[in-house]
Amino acid sequence: MRPSERFTEITSQTGLYNIQAIDNVPSIMRRGLLSNERASRINHVSIAMNEVQARRDRVGIPNGLKLHQYANLYFDPWNPMLSRKRSQNEEICILKFDRTVLDLEGVILSDRNASSAYAAFYGAKAGLEKIDFDLVYARYWTDNDYYEQCRRKSIKCAEVLVPYCISFDYVVCAAVVNKDSANRLRATGFDRDIFIKPGVFF
């Protein structure tokens, strides 16, 4: 069974997600979703948090590349990053990528936020058996115990890491918060379905 098929068997999900500035979509359509390292060489709008990127810049994947050499997707876009970007809701979109990204060569899965000191990294097949998908897809990550909340928050951001680039061909559709954002995304030339889903945002 291919990793993509096993993923759906375990989770009943069919997609993986990237939280992205709408202004970057034309570049993604031309070049694909780039790793941080490659994106840094071109003009783009970053919605990443500087302190997180500084941490990620120091991470190397065991037997793999540097973390910033991977393009990254989330299993669930309803996560702490999206929550922290709520003031920019109208400027961002959530791109859904087909699950078959999991079948690409060199894909690595992290069982929580890949910048975490506690993150473990696996090949796609092994990782699907190690990730706590009940917590990844839980609606909330809050807990009365601070340390448990930190653990849940990190697991919510489990990642799919693809070397260097993910082709735009894998993009299935996009979600935006309102009609104005949909019009803005459509104006970029985005040629996939656009869904107005305010409930997907915080």
C-alpha positions, -999 to 999 in steps of 0.1 A, spaced: 0 0 0 13 34 -9 18 60 19 -10 81 4 -34 52 6 -24 43 41 -28 80 51 -65 79 40 -70 45 56 -58 59 90 -73 94 89 -101 94 62 -84 125 49 -74 132 13 -53 163 15 -24 181 30 -22 219 35 -1 250 32 -10 283 48 1 309 23 1 346 14 -23 351 -15 4 374 -31 27 344 -34 3 323 -54 15 335 -89 50 324 -79 38 290 -67 19 285 -99 51 291 -119 77 275 -96 58 252 -72 58 255 -34 95 261 -26 115 253 4 125 283 26 160 282 12 148 284 -24 120 310 -16 146 332 1 163 337 -33 132 352 -49 108 381 -41 80 368 -19 58 377 10 67 358 42 40 352 68 64 331 89 73 341 124 109 352 126 117 335 159 103 302 145 123 305 113 155 312 133 149 280 152 141 260 120 173 273 104 193 253 129 175 220 124 189 192 103 169 161 95 188 129 105 201 112 73 185 140 53 187 177 44 185 209 64 149 216 75 150 248 54 157 227 23 123 211 25 89 225 14 65 219 42 28 210 45 6 205 75 -18 176 80 -44 200 95 -44 238 87 -65 245 118 -34 249 139 -15 273 161 2 290 131 -32 298 115 -44 310 149 -15 334 152 -22 348 117 -58 356 123 -52 394 119 -41 386 83 -70 363 74 -80 383 44 -44 382 30 -39 345 32 -53 313 17 -51 276 26 -38 256 -3 -49 219 -4 -24 195 -19 -33 160 -31 -24 132 -7 -1 117 -33 25 141 -23 32 115 4 44 91 -23 72 114 -36 108 104 -32 125 116 -1 94 127 19 99 130 56 72 133 83 77 150 116 55 138 145 51 174 157 63 209 147 96 201 129 114 229 148 106 213 182 135 199 202 113 169 207 104 162 171 110 128 156 115 123 119 105 93 98 101 82 62 65 85 50 55 49 56 69 47 91 58 82 101 22 75 94 22 48 121 40 70 146 20 103 144 -8 108 169 -35 118 144 -61 120 172 -42 150 185 -33 163 150 -70 165 140 -83 175 174 -103 208 173 -84 223 202 -50 218 218 -57 236 251 -52 218 284 -52 228 320 -16 215 323 8 239 307 33 212 296 6 190 282 -8 220 263 27 227 248 29 190 237 -5 191 221 2 224 204 34 210 189 18 177 177 -11 197 161 16 211 137 30 177 125 45 182 91 51 167 57 85 177 44 93 174 7 128 180 -6 132 214 -23 99 219 -41 63 206 -45 49 211 -80 17 232 -84 2 202 -102 -5 187 -67 -27 217 -57 -63 207 -56 -81 238 -44 -79 267 -19 -99 280 10 -103 317 19 -121 336 46 -144 358 25 -155 370 -9 -129 398 -11 -102 373 -5 -116 349 -31 -116 377 -56 -81 386 -47 -70 350 -51 -89 346 -84 -72 378 -97 -38 360 -94 -48 336 -121 -54 307 -97 -72 281 -118 -84 257 -91 -116 257 -71 -118 284 -44 -140 279 -14 -151 306 9 -148 290 43 -148 314 72 -152 285 97 -118 271 85 -101 303 99 -99 316 134 
